[in-house]
Amino acid sequence: MAPNPRSAGVGKSVRRDPHEAGVEAATRALGALGGAPPGLVLVFATTGYDQQRLLDGVRQVTGAAPLSGCSGEGVITRADSDERSHAVAVMAIAVPGLEIRTLQVTGVSKDPAGAAAALAGQIAASPRAPGVVLLFADGMTFDCGSFLAELERRLPAPVPLVGGTAGTELGSFSQWVTWQYHDGRATSDAVSAVLLGGAVVPELAVNHGCEAMGLELTVTRSDNGSMVSEFDGRPAFQVLREFLDGDAPDLSANEDLHLVLGLPLAEGRVEGYGDFLVRAPMRMDPATGAIFFNGGGLTEGRRLQVVRRDVDQMRESATRAARELAGRHPGVAPLLMLQFDCTGRGRVLCGERTAEIVVEPLQQVLGADVPWIGFHTFGEIAPLRGRTHYHACTAALCALYPAVITAT
């Protein structure tokens, strides 16, 4: 007997040929739909691939279905976190009544405010307000935190925003390039978006497993709150180098992502989350030693806390977030789950136990059979108290539940 079709299917491939990998992952994803055409295709992949050839393979199978996603340092599927250089995950979605629109703005680093205004205009032009907007942004070329603030300011009505910034294989910070996908095209320095509405109820949660160590730094010189030149009156890299192994010449020694700072929340403590946003150094200006922290907020005079990540707290906070989501729809499984989880919570911290620590606890609560996809990000996007924030060292979760539950 043929299996019952599902509202979403997930396929993965680790083939090294990009076209073959795209075809295999997409074919496996569509296999769960029972012949139904996909209304949306989400793709997340690591950067060992030629990204365009990979998407060409996916589109050979999915046709002209709207497509979005991005590169990641790793991909996440059911009970699995895969951070090898060649891994791709595809989700094909065919939820009846789901309204979908895919968008993209490019060249964001040249004019972040203008790009935010353009994307806000595209969202506002939709026939109906979306229930949630998924965002996949370049995490290296511009300050995503400032972009989000401008985007939110420009929207005519509040819309939940969730997603992550694209990642790549860990290595030299100065050479990192990330990719954003839009309807079969792979682009850098862009923000891709998916507007979802109609017959679904989106539920969002965000969590981290970090605690302050008691050490404090004060920003004494900063450009726009993201490029920091000095902490405590000393060159920024000179200060941060004290936390790196050996006599580090640049941030490539931060491959274990030890350098994590806590920026106190202006609104104060958020129950179940904490009282600070995490900021991590992303790249260094070799000429000046200034350090770029995506997310912004590091203005002159701001006091920051040195933060420590804790594996046990990560597992506990992930479980708590899953219970929070499940509690909003008792007895009902999500149609699908999206997990945007920081690279700093992956193998660099958890080794081969990443899935056990940050994926399986969620699935044990929300359901082992729920179609599941995500990626390891260079930063996460999720709201706190109704305001969108850029996060680091967190997991941002989006569960789509059916809008109408019929009793049986």
C-alpha positions as CSV (number, residue, x, y, z in Angstrom):
1,M,0.0,0.0,0.0
2,A,1.3,3.4,-0.9
3,P,2.2,5.7,2.0
4,N,-0.2,8.6,2.8
5,P,1.0,11.9,1.3
6,R,2.3,14.5,3.6
7,S,2.1,18.3,3.6
8,A,5.9,18.5,3.5
9,G,8.8,16.3,2.6
10,V,12.5,16.5,3.3
11,G,15.3,15.1,1.3
12,K,19.1,15.2,1.9
13,S,22.1,14.4,-0.1
14,V,25.9,14.3,0.5
15,R,26.9,13.5,-3.0
16,R,29.9,15.7,-4.0
17,D,28.7,16.5,-7.5
18,P,26.4,19.6,-7.1
19,H,23.9,18.8,-9.8
20,E,23.5,15.2,-8.7
21,A,23.2,16.3,-5.0
22,G,20.5,18.8,-5.9
23,V,18.5,16.2,-7.9
24,E,18.8,13.5,-5.2
25,A,17.7,15.7,-2.3
26,A,14.8,17.3,-4.3
27,T,13.6,13.9,-5.5
28,R,13.6,12.5,-2.0
29,A,11.7,15.6,-0.7
30,L,9.0,15.4,-3.4
31,G,8.6,11.6,-2.8
32,A,6.7,12.4,0.4
33,L,4.1,14.5,-1.3
34,G,2.3,11.7,-3.1
35,G,2.4,13.4,-6.4
36,A,1.2,16.8,-5.2
37,P,3.1,19.7,-6.7
38,P,5.2,21.7,-4.2
39,G,4.0,25.3,-3.5
40,L,7.4,26.2,-2.0
41,V,10.8,24.6,-2.0
42,L,13.3,25.5,0.8
43,V,17.0,24.7,0.2
44,F,19.9,24.8,2.7
45,A,23.4,23.6,1.7
46,T,27.0,23.8,2.7
47,T,29.5,25.7,0.5
48,G,31.7,22.9,-0.8
49,Y,29.3,22.9,-3.8
50,D,29.1,25.2,-6.8
51,Q,25.9,26.8,-5.5
52,Q,24.3,27.6,-8.9
53,R,24.8,24.1,-10.2
54,L,23.3,22.7,-7.0
55,L,20.2,24.9,-7.5
56,D,20.0,23.9,-11.1
57,G,19.8,20.3,-10.0
58,V,17.0,21.1,-7.5
59,R,15.0,23.0,-10.1
60,Q,15.3,20.1,-12.6
61,V,13.1,18.2,-10.2
62,T,10.9,20.9,-8.6
63,G,10.4,22.9,-11.8
64,A,9.3,26.5,-11.4
65,A,8.0,26.2,-7.8
66,P,9.0,29.2,-5.7
67,L,12.3,28.5,-4.1
68,S,14.2,30.2,-1.2
69,G,16.9,29.4,1.3
70,C,20.7,30.0,1.7
71,S,24.0,28.4,2.4
72,G,24.9,27.3,5.9
73,E,27.8,26.1,7.9
74,G,25.8,22.9,8.2
75,V,22.3,21.5,7.5
76,I,19.7,20.2,9.9
77,T,17.1,17.5,9.2
78,R,15.3,15.0,11.4
79,A,17.6,13.9,14.2
80,D,20.6,15.0,12.2
81,S,23.1,17.9,12.0
82,D,25.5,17.6,9.1
83,E,28.4,20.1,8.9
84,R,30.6,18.3,6.3
85,S,31.6,20.4,3.2
86,H,29.1,18.7,0.9
87,A,25.6,18.4,2.3
88,V,22.3,19.7,1.0
89,A,18.7,19.5,2.5
90,V,15.6,20.3,0.6
91,M,12.0,20.7,1.9
92,A,9.1,20.5,-0.5
93,I,5.9,22.0,0.9
94,A,2.4,21.4,-0.3
95,V,0.1,22.6,2.4
96,P,-3.5,23.3,1.1
97,G,-4.4,26.9,1.4
98,L,-0.9,28.1,2.2
99,E,-0.2,31.5,0.6
100,I,3.4,31.9,-0.6
101,R,5.5,34.7,-2.1
102,T,9.3,34.7,-2.5
103,L,11.2,38.0,-2.6
104,Q,14.8,39.1,-2.7
105,V,16.8,42.4,-2.5
106,T,20.4,42.4,-3.6
107,G,23.5,44.6,-3.2
108,V,22.5,45.2,0.4
109,S,25.9,46.3,1.7
110,K,25.9,49.3,-0.7
111,D,22.7,50.7,0.8
112,P,21.3,48.7,3.7
113,A,18.6,51.2,4.5
114,G,17.5,51.5,0.9
115,A,17.4,47.7,0.6
116,A,15.3,47.5,3.8
117,A,12.9,50.1,2.4
118,A,12.6,48.2,-0.9
119,L,11.9,44.9,0.8
120,A,9.3,46.5,3.1
121,G,7.7,48.0,0.0
122,Q,7.5,44.5,-1.6
123,I,6.0,43.0,1.5
124,A,3.5,45.8,1.8
125,A,2.4,45.3,-1.8
126,S,1.3,41.7,-1.1
127,P,-2.5,41.3,-1.6
128,R,-2.8,40.0,2.0
129,A,-0.6,40.6,5.0
130,P,1.6,37.5,5.6
131,G,1.3,35.6,8.9
132,V,5.1,35.3,9.0
133,V,8.1,36.3,6.9
134,L,11.2,34.0,6.7
135,L,14.4,35.9,6.1
136,F,17.7,34.5,4.8
137,A,20.4,37.3,4.8
138,D,24.1,37.6,4.0
139,G,25.7,37.6,7.4
140,M,29.1,39.0,6.5
141,T,28.7,42.0,4.3
142,F,26.4,44.4,6.3
143,D,24.9,44.9,9.7
144,C,21.9,42.7,9.8
145,G,20.6,44.2,13.1
146,S,20.4,47.7,11.7
147,F,18.8,46.3,8.5
148,L,16.1,44.5,10.6
149,A,15.4,47.7,12.6
150,E,14.9,49.7,9.4
151,L,12.8,46.9,7.8
152,E,10.5,46.7,10.8
153,R,10.2,50.5,10.9
154,R,9.2,50.7,7.3
155,L,6.5,47.9,7.4
156,P,3.0,49.4,7.5
157,A,1.9,46.8,10.1
158,P,3.8,44.5,12.4
159,V,4.7,41.2,10.9
160,P,6.6,38.4,12.6
161,L,10.1,38.0,11.1
162,V,12.2,34.9,11.6
163,G,15.2,33.2,10.0
164,G,18.9,33.3,9.9
165,T,22.0,34.7,8.2
166,A,23.7,32.6,5.7
167,G,26.9,30.7,6.7
168,T,29.8,29.0,5.1
169,E,32.6,26.5,6.1
170,L,34.6,27.8,9.0
171,G,38.0,29.2,8.0
172,S,39.6,32.5,7.3
173,F,37.1,35.3,8.3
174,S,38.5,37.5,5.6
175,Q,37.6,35.1,2.8
176,W,34.1,34.0,3.9
177,V,31.4,34.3,1.2
178,T,27.8,33.3,1.8
179,W,24.9,32.6,-0.6
180,Q,21.2,33.5,-0.7
181,Y,18.8,31.6,-2.9
182,H,15.8,33.0,-4.8
183,D,13.8,31.1,-7.4
184,G,16.7,29.1,-8.7
185,R,19.4,31.8,-8.5
186,A,22.3,31.8,-6.0
187,T,23.4,35.4,-5.0
188,S,25.6,37.0,-2.4
189,D,25.2,40.3,-0.5
190,A,21.5,39.8,-0.6
191,V,18.4,39.1,1.6
192,S,15.9,36.5,0.5
193,A,12.4,36.4,2.0
194,V,9.4,34.1,2.0
195,L,6.0,35.5,2.8
196,L,3.7,32.8,4.3
197,G,0.0,33.2,5.1
198,G,-3.3,31.6,4.6
199,A,-4.2,28.3,6.2
200,V,-1.4,28.1,8.7
201,V,-0.7,29.5,12.2
202,P,3.0,30.3,12.6
203,E,4.5,29.9,16.1
204,L,7.9,31.3,16.9
205,A,10.4,30.8,19.7
206,V,14.1,31.6,20.4
207,N,16.5,30.3,23.0
208,H,20.1,30.3,23.9
209,G,22.3,28.5,26.5
210,C,24.7,31.2,27.5
211,E,25.6,32.7,30.9
212,A,27.6,35.8,31.8
213,M,31.1,35.2,33.4
214,G,31.2,38.5,35.3
215,L,34.0,40.0,33.1
216,E,33.0,43.3,31.5
217,L,34.2,45.4,28.6
218,T,33.2,49.0,27.7
219,V,33.0,50.1,24.0
220,T,35.2,53.2,23.8
221,R,35.3,53.7,20.0
222,S,32.8,52.4,17.5
223,D,31.5,53.1,14.0
224,N,27.6,52.7,13.8
225,G,27.6,50.3,16.7
226,S,28.9,47.4,14.6
227,M,32.6,48.1,13.8
228,V,34.3,48.4,17.1
229,S,37.8,49.9,17.2
230,E,38.4,50.1,21.0
231,F,37.4,48.3,24.2
232,D,38.4,50.0,27.5
233,G,40.5,52.5,25.5
234,R,42.6,49.8,23.9
235,P,42.6,48.5,20.3
236,A,39.7,46.1,19.9
237,F,41.7,43.2,18.5
238,Q,44.4,43.6,21.1
239,V,41.7,43.0,23.8
240,L,40.0,40.1,22.0
241,R,43.3,38.4,21.3
242,E,43.7,37.7,25.0
243,F,40.8,35.3,24.7
244,L,42.4,33.4,21.7
245,D,44.9,30.6,21.7
246,G,48.5,31.6,21.3
247,D,49.6,34.8,19.6
248,A,46.7,35.0,17.1
249,P,47.4,37.2,14.1
250,D,43.7,37.5,13.2
251,L,40.2,36.1,14.0
252,S,40.8,32.8,12.2
253,A,42.0,31.5,15.6
254,N,38.5,32.0,16.7
255,E,37.4,28.8,14.9
256,D,36.1,27.5,18.2
257,L,34.0,30.7,18.6
258,H,35.1,31.4,22.1
259,L,34.7,35.1,21.8
260,V,31.1,35.8,22.7
261,L,29.9,39.0,24.3
262,G,26.5,39.8,26.0
263,L,24.7,43.1,25.1
264,P,22.1,43.9,27.8
265,L,18.6,44.0,26.5
266,A,17.2,47.6,26.7
267,E,13.8,46.2,27.7
268,G,15.3,44.1,30.5
269,R,15.1,40.4,31.1
270,V,12.8,38.2,28.9
271,E,11.5,35.2,30.7
272,G,12.8,32.0,29.2
273,Y,15.5,33.9,27.2
274,G,17.6,36.0,29.5
275,D,18.7,39.6,29.9
276,F,21.3,40.0,27.1
277,L,21.7,39.5,23.3
278,V,24.8,37.7,22.3
279,R,27.3,39.3,19.9
280,A,30.2,37.5,18.3
281,P,33.1,38.9,16.2
282,M,32.6,38.2,12.5
283,R,35.6,39.8,10.7
284,M,38.5,42.1,11.3
285,D,39.7,45.1,9.3
286,P,43.4,44.1,8.8
287,A,44.4,47.7,8.3
288,T,43.0,49.1,11.6
289,G,42.3,46.0,13.7
290,A,38.7,47.1,14.1
291,I,36.3,44.2,14.7
292,F,32.9,43.8,12.9
293,F,30.1,42.5,15.2
294,N,26.9,41.8,13.2
295,G,23.8,42.8,14.9
296,G,24.9,46.3,16.0
297,G,24.1,47.9,19.3
298,L,27.8,48.2,20.3
299,T,27.8,52.0,20.5
300,E,30.3,54.0,22.5
301,G,29.8,53.8,26.2
302,R,27.9,50.5,26.1
303,R,29.0,48.0,28.7
304,L,29.2,44.3,27.6
305,Q,29.7,41.1,29.5
306,V,32.0,38.3,28.4
307,V,29.7,35.3,28.0
308,R,30.2,31.5,28.3
309,R,28.2,28.9,26.4
310,D,27.0,25.9,28.4
311,V,26.0,22.6,26.7
312,D,23.6,21.6,29.5
313,Q,21.9,25.0,29.4
314,M,21.6,24.7,25.6
315,R,19.9,21.4,25.9
316,E,17.6,22.6,28.6
317,S,16.7,25.8,26.8
318,A,16.0,23.9,23.6
319,T,13.6,21.6,25.5
320,R,11.9,24.6,27.2
321,A,11.4,26.3,23.8
322,A,9.9,23.2,22.3
323,R,7.5,22.8,25.2
324,E,6.5,26.4,24.8
325,L,5.6,25.8,21.2
326,A,3.8,22.6,21.9
327,G,1.8,24.2,24.7
328,R,0.2,26.7,22.3
329,H,-1.5,23.8,20.4
330,P,-2.0,20.9,22.8
331,G,-2.2,17.5,21.2
332,V,-1.6,18.9,17.7
333,A,1.6,18.2,15.8
334,P,3.1,21.0,13.6
335,L,2.8,20.6,9.8
336,L,6.5,21.3,9.6
337,M,9.4,22.8,11.6
338,L,12.1,25.2,10.7
339,Q,15.2,25.4,12.9
340,F,17.8,28.2,12.5
341,D,20.6,27.2,14.8
342,C,23.9,29.1,15.4
343,T,27.2,27.7,14.0
344,G,28.6,28.3,17.6
345,R,26.2,25.6,18.9
346,G,27.4,23.0,16.3
347,R,30.3,20.7,16.2
348,V,32.8,23.4,17.3
349,L,31.2,23.1,20.7
350,C,29.3,19.9,20.7
351,G,31.4,17.7,18.5
352,E,29.6,14.6,17.2
353,R,26.8,15.2,19.8
354,T,25.3,18.2,18.1
355,A,22.1,16.5,17.0
356,E,21.8,15.0,20.5
357,I,22.1,18.4,22.2
358,V,20.3,20.9,19.9
359,V,18.1,18.8,17.6
360,E,16.8,15.7,19.3
361,P,15.4,17.5,22.5
362,L,13.2,19.6,20.2
363,Q,11.9,16.6,18.3
364,Q,11.2,14.5,21.3
365,V,8.7,17.2,22.4
366,L,7.3,18.3,19.0
367,G,7.2,14.9,17.3
368,A,9.8,12.7,15.7
369,D,7.7,12.4,12.5
370,V,7.3,16.1,11.9
371,P,9.0,17.2,8.6
372,W,12.0,19.1,9.8
373,I,14.7,21.3,8.1
374,G,17.1,24.0,9.1
375,F,20.7,25.1,8.9
376,H,23.6,26.3,11.0
377,T,23.7,30.1,10.7
378,F,26.1,33.0,11.2
379,G,23.3,34.7,13.2
380,E,19.6,34.2,14.0
381,I,16.5,36.4,13.4
382,A,13.6,36.2,15.8
383,P,11.3,38.5,17.9
384,L,11.4,39.2,21.6
385,R,8.4,40.9,23.1
386,G,7.1,41.7,19.6
387,R,10.3,43.4,18.4
388,T,12.7,41.6,15.9
389,H,16.3,41.1,17.0
390,Y,19.4,39.8,15.5
391,H,20.8,37.0,17.8
392,A,23.9,34.9,18.1
393,C,24.4,31.5,19.8
394,T,20.7,30.8,19.7
395,A,18.2,28.6,18.0
396,A,15.3,30.4,16.3
397,L,12.3,28.1,15.7
398,C,9.3,28.4,13.4
399,A,6.5,25.9,13.6
400,L,3.6,26.0,11.2
401,Y,0.4,24.6,12.6
402,P,-2.9,24.0,10.7
403,A,-5.1,27.0,10.9
404,V,-8.3,24.9,11.4
405,I,-8.3,21.8,13.6
406,T,-11.2,19.4,12.9
407,A,-12.2,17.3,15.8
408,T,-12.5,13.5,15.1
